[in-house]
């Protein structure tokens, strides 16, 4: 599809000359002899590029540029002038012009600028499309009371610059909350830079966060910007902040307070403007009491606390989530989307979901791929999500035992495993519930090799 160029000039000879050149290059060309006529043409046709002369009677090019940018900020405008000077070029650029070229026009330079402007415009369109496509990807799914309250908190805090501490169990969607806050903030057009605090070795924390200069240490062959630098005027997301070492906490606190730093191996002070969001699956107040987390860092981060509810507190959202995950899997695998029967959905709602949304997503993806029928039924759902299948497996194992002692051990193993899952691997609560000593339960967990069944904390 040919790109459209609008030529705005009060000299017909200029318009005709440019029209011939650009038409030969494959562009569709329209023209206007004044600024006001140009604004009307833009509303009618919406060109891809505007070539705008500065010196015109009536509404001049600068005034026309201002009006274009007020109503069509994404439209690329190239200014032209036979009386160009640096001051005029700088003014036009500050007002949003893509570039500035002088008359008499160099055909080579003109075509280069136009093609660059077309490429830039195409890139902006792609970025806009990607933003629209990813907008839904980071939406919080559901309409339960806990999720409605969470969405309301995000809506209130997002437009401010307040720092937020997001807490919740693994797999609840803390990153989604952070991305939602960033997307609804005044910094949304700037980057959100994520730092996985648990994954950065202590000896590399300074280089990772602050960057380094060339030659700062062995292997530093080029200057590298740090996470704080990359997040300038945007958002810095400190994920798993509770897993950061005390040494790293001390260094992080300093820059959070001062918003300035020097790169490793450098002496130049760099000032940044970042909004900080942090997330943790740990009780940071308990970590402070144990000496594993700095109280001053906690109070600096915990300006607005937001708790993300676990899935077991919002099971009414499961049907909506299942549909979303089925659709997502179908798109990723080119398979026809599956339906889940009402009985299957009810079974999923009865499960306690220690792995939260991540665990549900993984199960739905597995069933959507492995079940050949168009509908996933209750009997298709495996243990431990299917309590009936779980019980039948334990019963079969018990009945097939070769001795009473083996049968008793098989039953005890299955019973303890089930109760540990029910109480989300809280050994103290499980021991109280089944009426044995905590130390005795630990011994049985070890004896039966049940530790391998504990959900991953990742």
Order of alpha helices (4+ residues) and beta strands (2+ residues): beta-alpha-beta-alpha-beta-alpha-beta-alpha-beta-alpha-alpha-beta-alpha-beta-alpha-beta-beta-alpha-beta-alpha-beta-beta-beta-alpha-alpha-beta-alpha-beta-alpha-alpha-beta-alpha-alpha-alpha-alpha
